[in-house]
Amino acid sequence: MPEQTRLAVLAEYRAARADEDYQRALDIAMAAMDHDEAHPDEPPLMPELRGMHLPAAA
């Protein structure tokens, strides 16, 4: 996945969560899992989505 597309997916997910559109956020997460499974040689996208909800380490 091109870097620009990756960033767009992450931004769309972030916006869906901010708008409390949890169905859209779930759809994006499911698409990310499908993408990760179909492209095992690329950096995984799903861990980035999961990481958005973790507090940053100090």
C-alpha positions in Angstrom: 0.0 0.0 0.0 1.5 3.4 -0.9 2.4 5.6 2.1 -0.2 8.2 1.0 -3.0 5.7 1.0 -1.8 4.3 4.3 -2.0 7.7 5.9 -5.4 8.3 4.4 -6.8 5.1 5.9 -5.4 6.0 9.3 -6.8 9.5 9.1 -10.2 8.2 8.0 -10.2 5.7 10.9 -9.2 8.5 13.3 -12.1 10.7 12.0 -14.6 7.9 12.3 -13.7 7.4 15.9 -13.8 11.1 16.6 -17.2 11.3 15.1 -18.3 8.2 17.1 -19.1 6.5 13.8 -18.2 3.1 15.2 -19.7 1.2 12.3 -17.4 3.0 9.9 -14.4 2.5 12.2 -15.2 -1.2 12.3 -15.5 -1.4 8.5 -12.0 0.3 8.2 -10.5 -2.1 10.8 -12.0 -5.2 9.0 -10.6 -3.9 5.7 -7.2 -3.4 7.4 -7.2 -7.0 8.6 -8.2 -8.2 5.1 -5.4 -6.1 3.6 -2.8 -7.4 6.1 -3.8 -11.0 5.3 -3.7 -10.5 1.6 -0.3 -8.7 1.7 1.9 -10.4 4.3 5.1 -8.9 2.8 4.0 -5.3 3.6 4.1 -3.6 7.0 0.8 -4.5 8.8 -1.8 -1.9 9.1 -3.9 -3.3 11.9 -1.3 -2.8 14.7 -1.2 0.9 13.8 -5.0 1.1 14.2 -4.8 -0.7 17.5 -1.9 1.5 18.7 -4.0 4.7 18.3 -5.8 3.8 21.5 -2.8 3.0 23.7 -1.3 5.7 25.9 2.2 6.7 24.8 5.1 5.3 26.8 6.9 7.9 28.8 
